[in-house]
């Protein structure tokens, strides 16, 4: 039997996530004070989530027979936004591959960023979350808040998979991706409820809405839009909400007759939605489904961002995020220029929001090349460093948000450790090989030859981008992630990397050739002062 003893302090609730470890019989969860049982639950499913009310400032024992705890935390405090939750299971950010200046979940798995908004003085970040394992599973919505875009406090999980999914290994689904709208001092979130076959042979997707008046607890989940297009539309998900011309608009990704399509709806009250058009259809035959669409006005132009799933399941690593710059009249989007948002293979499911008059985006570092290495107690999934977006000469330019430089620490003397930042200026013609990190397994390197910039890991090329004249570059290097911003952010490359053994950062920094055109900055980790158990 596993057990946790704790004092509730100022918290009035406890959330418990766990999984079965016995082949026969049920699990039993018991919460008691001293020898007095307070709550008891017998569980037959493979995984479970329970929430128990607590008395403040009381000693408790939580016991589990027939299973293991995956995540346990105290919640329902007087000021949860300020204090965050208190973990009772081990949550650490010091594993070898744990990124130190990028957001990641406490445990398990994460993918798409969701519901980005500013509400009640906090930046709210929701995300696709599986607390039970470091692989994709039925989706929850994790939640974190920040006051500076850099440092985050974990909040209670807000949405959970449908109950009927717990007992059915042949089904998959849960609370899929969506967005937030702040209106009348209330945060409203819109997201997709997915329910379908595990082999993806069929699925049902509907758009739902829920609301919160404190930014922590959500109530009133209900359907606002069902898939009403019959067999012509197999995928219908990831609603993104915005306002324009006295209407609320919703763009939804999917396909119609196997053609990637962005569907447009509008509403006067966010409750009753009318179909407007198939706003955008993708002509490139290599793509099958449009996901995570985002449409916004920036620098005098409309920008549409879409994630695309490849039409060949074997080539699933070819998921791309495209941007298009053009015009929008409330019915159709007409592109005038386009490009890839990132030329790496580890940036997907982008969502943007406005923060202090800036258009900011996060993307999921998706590990499409399947390089992740399992670590006990760690988590699989990271968000990109937040990027500020601008339109310039028909290009969507991305730069790290200025808050990055608040992480810089004094001194560039070697040896340096991850995370770190390098800035480079060049004449546009200089060729180079820069080893960012070295280890017994190999190096993480940047290579610029014959007008092509590449990221290599242990000699293997992870991604490339032709750059005719490389004039400047900013590079953020974390424990298992590298992000390159080239020529003022006109091109960006992102890659996850894993190197075993003792690592040395910037091993060639002492050479004159590198020193003369590179500046090195140490970065403080955003989790360094994080109290794992509060």
Residue pairs with C-beta under 8 A, 6 or more apart in sequence:
1 63
1 64
1 65
2 63
2 64
2 67
2 68
2 69
3 61
3 62
3 63
3 64
4 61
4 62
4 63
4 69
4 72
4 88
4 89
5 59
5 60
5 61
5 62
6 59
6 60
6 62
6 74
6 88
7 57
7 58
7 59
7 60
8 14
8 54
8 55
8 56
8 57
8 58
8 59
8 60
8 74
9 56
9 57
9 74
9 86
10 56
10 57
10 77
10 78
10 83
11 54
11 56
11 74
11 75
11 76
11 77
11 86
12 53
12 54
12 55
12 56
12 76
12 77
13 51
13 52
13 53
13 54
13 74
13 75
13 76
14 31
14 51
14 52
14 54
14 60
14 62
14 72
14 73
14 74
14 75
14 88
15 49
15 50
15 51
15 71
15 72
15 73
15 75
15 85
15 156
15 157
16 29
16 48
16 49
16 50
16 51
16 52
16 62
16 64
16 69
16 71
16 72
17 47
17 48
17 49
17 69
17 70
17 71
17 72
17 131
17 132
18 27
18 29
18 47
18 48
18 64
18 67
18 68
18 69
18 70
19 46
19 47
19 48
19 67
19 68
19 70
19 132
20 27
20 43
20 45
20 46
20 47
20 66
20 67
21 66
21 67
21 68
22 66
22 67
25 66
26 42
26 43
26 44
26 66
27 42
27 43
27 44
27 48
27 64
27 65
27 66
27 67
28 40
28 41
28 42
28 43
28 64
28 65
28 66
29 39
29 40
29 41
29 43
29 48
29 50
29 62
29 63
29 64
30 37
30 39
30 40
30 62
30 63
30 64
30 65
31 37
31 38
31 39
31 40
31 52
31 60
31 61
31 62
31 63
32 38
32 60
32 61
32 63
33 55
33 58
33 59
33 60
33 61
34 59
38 52
38 60
39 52
41 48
41 50
43 67
44 167
45 166
45 167
46 166
46 167
46 169
47 70
47 132
47 166
48 67
48 166
49 131
49 157
49 160
53 76
54 60
54 74
54 76
62 72
62 88
69 89
70 89
70 107
70 108
70 131
70 132
70 133
71 87
71 89
71 91
71 106
71 107
71 108
71 131
72 87
72 88
72 89
73 85
73 86
73 87
73 88
73 89
73 154
73 156
74 85
74 86
74 88
75 85
75 156
76 156
77 83
80 155
80 156
80 216
81 120
81 122
81 145
81 153
81 155
81 214
81 215
81 216
83 153
83 534
84 145
84 153
84 154
84 155
84 534
85 154
85 155
85 156
85 534
86 533
86 534
87 106
87 154
87 532
87 533
87 534
88 533
89 107
90 377
90 532
90 533
91 106
91 107
91 532
91 533
92 98
92 377
92 378
92 532
93 100
93 104
93 525
93 527
93 530
93 532
95 375
95 377
95 378
96 375
96 479
97 373
97 375
97 378
97 479
97 480
97 498
98 104
98 375
98 378
98 379
98 479
98 480
98 527
99 382
99 419
99 478
99 479
99 480
99 481
100 418
100 419
100 478
100 479
100 523
100 525
100 526
100 527
100 528
101 150
101 385
101 407
101 419
101 476
101 478
101 523
101 524
101 525
101 526
102 365
102 382
102 383
102 384
102 385
102 478
102 481
102 526
103 125
103 144
103 152
103 362
103 382
103 383
103 526
104 110
104 379
104 381
104 382
104 383
105 127
105 129
105 131
105 142
105 379
105 381
106 154
106 379
107 131
107 377
107 378
107 379
108 129
108 130
108 131
108 132
108 133
108 134
108 379
108 380
109 129
109 130
109 133
109 134
109 135
109 136
109 137
109 379
109 380
109 381
110 127
110 128
110 129
110 130
110 142
110 364
110 379
110 380
110 381
110 382
110 383
111 127
111 128
111 136
111 349
111 364
111 366
111 381
112 127
112 128
112 177
112 238
112 292
112 348
112 349
112 351
112 364
113 125
113 126
113 127
113 349
113 350
113 351
113 362
113 363
113 364
113 383
114 126
114 127
114 128
114 141
114 177
114 178
114 179
114 180
114 189
114 191
114 351
115 124
115 125
115 126
115 141
115 178
115 179
115 180
115 189
115 191
116 123
116 124
116 125
116 126
116 179
116 180
116 351
116 352
116 353
116 360
116 362
117 123
117 124
117 180
117 181
117 182
117 187
117 353
118 124
118 182
118 353
118 354
118 355
119 180
119 182
119 187
119 215
120 214
120 215
121 147
122 145
122 146
122 147
122 215
123 145
123 146
123 147
123 149
123 355
124 143
124 144
124 145
124 180
124 187
124 215
125 143
125 144
125 145
125 146
125 152
125 362
125 383
126 141
126 142
126 143
126 158
126 180
126 189
127 141
127 142
127 143
127 144
127 383
128 139
128 140
128 141
128 142
128 176
128 177
128 364
129 139
129 140
129 141
129 142
129 157
130 136
130 137
130 138
130 139
130 140
131 140
131 142
131 157
134 372
134 374
134 378
134 379
134 380
135 380
138 161
138 165
138 172
138 173
138 174
139 161
139 173
139 174
139 175
139 176
139 194
140 157
140 159
140 160
140 161
140 174
140 175
141 157
141 158
141 159
141 175
141 191
142 154
142 157
143 154
143 155
143 156
143 157
143 158
143 216
144 152
144 153
144 154
144 155
145 152
145 153
145 155
145 215
146 152
146 153
148 403
148 406
149 355
149 360
149 386
149 401
149 403
150 403
150 406
150 407
150 526
151 526
152 526
155 216
156 216
156 217
158 216
158 217
158 218
159 175
159 191
159 210
159 218
159 221
160 174
160 175
161 173
161 174
161 175
162 173
162 174
162 193
162 195
164 171
164 195
165 171
165 172
165 173
165 174
165 195
169 198
170 197
170 198
171 195
171 196
171 197
171 198
172 194
172 196
172 197
172 198
172 200
173 193
173 194
173 195
173 196
173 203
174 193
174 194
175 191
175 192
175 193
176 191
176 192
176 193
176 194
176 205
176 237
176 238
177 191
177 192
177 237
177 238
177 291
177 292
177 349
177 351
178 189
178 190
178 191
178 192
178 207
178 238
178 239
178 240
179 189
179 190
179 191
179 239
179 240
179 241
179 351
180 187
180 188
180 189
180 190
180 241
180 353
181 187
181 188
181 189
181 190
181 241
181 248
181 270
182 188
183 270
185 213
186 211
186 212
186 213
187 211
187 212
187 213
187 215
188 209
188 210
188 211
188 270
189 209
189 210
189 211
189 212
189 218
190 207
190 208
190 209
190 224
190 239
190 241
190 250
190 270
191 207
191 208
191 239
192 205
192 206
192 207
192 208
192 236
192 237
192 238
192 239
193 205
193 206
193 207
193 208
193 223
194 203
194 204
194 205
194 237
195 203
195 204
195 205
196 202
196 203
196 204
196 205
197 203
203 234
203 235
204 227
205 227
205 235
205 236
205 237
205 254
206 223
206 225
206 226
206 227
207 223
207 224
207 225
207 226
207 236
207 239
207 250
207 252
208 221
208 222
208 223
208 224
209 220
209 221
209 222
209 224
209 270
209 271
210 218
210 219
210 220
210 221
210 222
211 218
211 219
211 220
212 218
212 219
224 270
224 271
224 272
224 273
225 239
225 250
225 252
225 265
225 273
227 233
227 236
228 275
229 236
229 256
232 256
232 257
233 254
233 255
233 256
233 261
233 263
234 254
234 255
234 258
235 253
235 254
235 255
235 289
235 290
235 291
236 252
236 253
236 254
236 263
237 252
237 253
237 254
237 291
238 252
238 253
238 291
238 292
238 293
239 250
239 251
239 252
240 250
240 251
240 252
240 292
240 293
240 294
240 295
240 351
241 248
241 249
241 250
241 270
242 248
242 249
242 251
242 295
242 296
243 249
244 297
244 328
244 330
245 330
246 268
247 266
247 267
247 268
247 330
248 266
248 267
248 268
248 269
248 270
249 264
249 265
249 266
249 276
249 295
249 330
250 264
250 265
250 266
250 267
250 273
251 262
251 263
251 264
251 279
251 293
251 294
251 295
252 262
252 263
252 265
252 293
253 260
253 261
253 262
253 263
253 289
253 290
253 291
253 292
253 293
253 306
253 307
254 260
254 261
254 262
254 263
254 289
254 290
255 261
255 288
255 289
255 290
256 278
256 281
258 288
259 281
259 282
260 281
260 282
260 287
260 288
260 289
260 290
260 306
260 308
261 278
261 280
261 281
261 282
261 290
262 278
262 279
262 280
262 281
262 290
262 293
262 304
262 306
262 333
263 275
263 277
263 278
263 279
264 275
264 276
264 277
264 278
264 279
264 331
265 273
265 274
265 275
265 276
266 273
266 274
266 276
266 330
267 273
267 274
276 330
276 331
277 331
277 332
279 295
279 331
279 332
279 333
280 290
280 293
280 304
280 306
280 324
280 332
280 333
280 335
282 290
282 306
282 308
284 308
285 311
286 310
286 311
286 312
286 318
287 308
287 309
287 310
287 311
287 320
288 308
288 309
288 310
288 311
289 308
289 309
290 306
290 307
290 308
291 306
291 307
291 308
291 309
291 349
292 305
292 306
292 307
292 348
292 349
292 350
292 351
293 304
293 305
293 306
294 304
294 305
294 306
294 350
294 351
294 352
295 302
295 303
295 304
295 305
295 328
295 333
296 302
296 303
296 352
296 359
297 303
297 328
298 359
298 389
298 390
298 391
299 390
299 391
299 392
300 391
301 325
301 326
301 327
301 336
301 391
302 325
302 326
302 327
302 328
302 333
303 323
303 324
303 325
303 389
303 391
303 396
304 323
304 324
304 326
304 328
304 333
304 335
305 321
305 322
305 323
305 324
305 341
305 350
305 352
305 361
306 321
306 322
306 324
307 319
307 320
307 321
307 348
307 349
307 350
308 319
308 320
308 321
308 322
309 316
309 319
310 316
310 317
310 318
310 319
312 318
316 368
317 345
317 368
317 369
317 370
318 368
319 348
319 366
319 368
320 340
321 340
321 341
321 342
321 347
321 348
321 349
321 350
321 363
322 338
322 339
322 340
322 341
323 338
323 339
323 340
323 341
323 396
324 333
324 335
324 336
324 337
324 338
325 335
325 336
325 337
325 338
325 391
325 394
325 395
325 396
326 333
326 334
326 335
326 336
326 337
327 333
327 334
327 336
328 334
336 394
337 394
337 395
339 395
339 396
341 347
341 350
341 363
341 396
341 398
341 492
342 363
342 492
342 493
342 494
343 463
343 464
343 465
343 491
343 492
343 493
344 455
344 462
344 463
344 492
344 493
344 494
344 495
345 366
345 368
345 369
345 462
345 463
345 495
346 365
346 366
346 367
346 368
346 369
346 481
346 494
346 495
346 496
347 363
347 364
347 365
347 366
347 384
347 492
347 494
348 363
348 364
348 366
348 368
349 363
349 364
349 366
350 361
350 362
350 363
351 361
351 362
351 363
352 359
352 360
352 361
352 389
353 359
353 360
353 361
354 360
358 388
358 401
359 388
359 389
359 390
360 386
360 387
360 388
360 389
360 401
361 384
361 386
361 387
361 389
361 398
362 383
362 384
362 386
362 387
363 383
363 384
363 387
363 494
364 381
364 382
364 383
364 384
365 381
365 382
365 383
365 384
365 481
365 494
365 496
367 380
367 381
367 496
369 462
369 496
371 457
371 496
371 497
371 498
372 380
372 496
372 498
373 498
374 380
382 478
382 480
382 481
382 496
384 483
384 494
385 400
385 401
385 404
385 476
385 483
386 400
386 401
386 403
387 398
387 399
387 400
387 401
387 489
387 492
388 398
388 399
388 400
388 401
388 402
389 396
389 397
389 398
390 396
390 397
390 399
391 397
392 490
395 490
397 488
397 489
397 490
398 485
398 489
398 492
399 474
399 485
399 488
399 489
400 474
400 476
400 483
400 485
404 421
404 476
404 523
407 419
407 523
407 524
407 526
408 421
408 521
408 522
408 523
408 524
409 521
409 522
409 523
409 524
410 522
411 522
412 519
412 520
412 521
412 522
414 506
414 509
414 510
415 504
415 505
416 505
416 506
416 509
416 520
416 522
417 505
417 522
418 437
418 477
418 478
418 479
418 503
418 505
419 476
419 477
419 478
419 479
419 523
419 525
420 477
420 505
420 506
420 520
420 521
420 522
420 523
421 474
421 475
421 476
421 477
421 520
421 521
421 523
422 434
422 436
422 473
422 474
422 475
422 477
422 506
422 518
422 519
422 520
422 521
423 472
423 473
423 474
423 475
423 518
423 519
423 521
424 472
424 473
424 474
424 475
424 517
424 518
424 519
425 471
425 472
425 517
426 470
426 471
426 472
426 473
426 517
427 471
428 468
428 469
428 470
428 471
429 469
430 448
430 470
430 517
431 448
431 449
431 450
432 446
432 447
432 448
432 513
432 514
433 445
433 446
433 447
433 448
434 445
434 446
434 508
434 514
434 518
435 443
435 444
435 445
435 506
435 507
435 508
436 443
436 444
436 445
436 446
436 475
436 477
436 482
436 505
436 506
437 443
437 444
437 477
437 497
437 499
437 503
437 504
437 505
437 506
438 444
438 503
438 504
438 507
439 499
439 500
439 501
439 502
439 503
439 504
440 500
440 501
440 502
441 458
441 499
441 500
441 501
442 457
442 458
442 459
442 499
443 456
443 457
443 458
443 459
443 499
443 507
444 455
444 456
444 457
444 477
444 482
444 497
444 499
445 455
445 456
445 457
446 453
446 454
446 455
446 456
446 475
446 484
447 453
447 454
447 455
447 456
448 454
448 467
448 470
451 466
451 467
451 468
452 464
452 465
452 466
452 467
453 464
453 465
453 466
453 467
453 470
453 484
453 486
453 493
454 461
454 462
454 463
454 464
454 465
455 461
455 462
455 463
455 464
455 482
455 484
455 493
455 495
455 497
456 462
457 495
457 497
457 498
457 499
458 499
462 495
462 497
463 493
463 494
463 495
465 486
465 491
465 493
467 486
467 487
467 491
469 487
470 486
470 487
471 487
472 486
472 487
472 488
473 484
473 485
473 486
473 487
474 484
474 485
475 482
475 483
475 484
475 485
476 482
476 483
476 523
477 505
480 496
480 497
480 498
481 494
481 495
481 496
481 497
482 494
482 495
482 497
483 492
483 493
483 494
484 492
484 493
484 494
485 492
486 492
486 493
506 520
508 514
509 515
509 518
509 520
